[in-house]
Amino acid sequence: MDGFMLLWIFVIGLLFGFLMGIFFIYRNVAVPLKKEKKEIEEKKRSLSSLYGKITEQFAPFMERYPYNPKNFRFIGSPIDGIQFEDDKIIFVEFKAAGSKLTQRERKIKELVEKGNVEWFNFEIKWE
């Protein structure tokens, strides 16, 4: 073999070795780091959700809450609760850390704002 052919084989071998090295580094370092990042993000979302649920339980007792907390009743889902005042009933949704209304919460808000709210009395008869 001539020297030029050996040089090309050497260069191709170097290129192949370099690409295989990148592949193994990616597979053994980057992929596990991506998995770890995903797990951390999931834990963060879970903790954020837990923080929100805990905050909702205490929100009516915070100084800035504008109504009497004794007149608040928790529902939990799809809205957090109902505030009963002498002249009105208020549907209450607590949001923490910039979270937004879900699609279902927005629909309920829209129904309330349009006045599509009714009273239903269900009698239970024991026979």
N, C-alpha and C positions, 0 to 999 in steps of 0.2 A: 504494500500500500504506500501511496505517496504521502507526503507530509500534509498536503492540503486536505486530503480526505480524512486523515487523522484529526486535523484541526476542526473540521466540520463535525465529526463524530464526538469530539470533546465538547464543542459548543452545544450541540444538541443534547448531549448527556448532562451538561450543566443546566441547560434550560429545563429539561425533564426533571432533574433533581430539585431544582428551585421550585417548580410547580408542585411537585409531590410534597416538598417541605411546607409550602403554603397550605396545601390540602390538609396535611396532618395537623398543622397548627390550628387551622380553622376548626377541624373536627374535634380536636382535643382541648381547645381553649375557648374559641368563640361560641361554639354550640352550647357547652355547659354554662358559659356566662349569660347567654341569651335566656336559657332555661331559668337560671337563678334570678335574672332580672324580672322575668315574667312572674315567678313565684312571689318576689318582693312586691311587685305591683298589685298582685291579687290580695296579698296580706294587707297592703295599704288601703285598698278599696274596702276590704272587710272591716278593718279598724275604723275607717271613715264612716261606714254604715252603722257600726256599733256606737260610735261617738254620737252620730245623729239621733239614734234611738234613745240613748241615755239623755241627751240634751232635751229631746221632746218631752220627757217625763218631768223635767224641772222647769221648762220654759214658762208655764203659767205662774210659777212662784218667783220669777225674776222681777226685779224692781221696775224694769221697763215695760213689763206686760201691762197693757192699759186697762184690764178688767179685773174684777174680783176673782181670784183663783178658786174660791169656794163654789162659784157658779159654773165651773168648767168641768166637763165630763169627757174622759178619754174614750175614743172609739178605736183608734189605732190604724185602721185601714178601711177604706181607701183615703180617708181624711183622718187627721190626728184627733180632732175632737170637736165638741160643740160648746159654745159659751152661751149661757142663758142669762139674758138681761131682762129688766122689767118691761122694756119696750121693744125688744127685738131678740132674735136668735141668730147667732153668728157661727158659721162654719169656720173652723180654724185649722190651718195647716202650718206647721213650724218647719222652717228650712234653715239649715246651718251650713256654713262654709261655702256659700254661693251656689248651693244646689238649686235645681229648678224643678218646677212642677212636672210630674209625669203626664203622659197623654191622658190617662184616666182622671187624674186630678184636674187637669185643664178642662176636660169635658164636664165634670161635676161643677166646677166654678162657673162655666158657661151656663149650665142649666139653672143654677142658683141666681145668677145675674139676670137671666131672662124671666125669672119668676116661675119656672117650672118646678115648683116645690109643692107637695101635697101633704095632707094629714090622712093617715089610715088607721082606723080603729079595728082591731082584730079581737073578736070575742072568743074566749075559750069556754066551751061547754063540756062539763063532765057528765057523762050519762051513766 
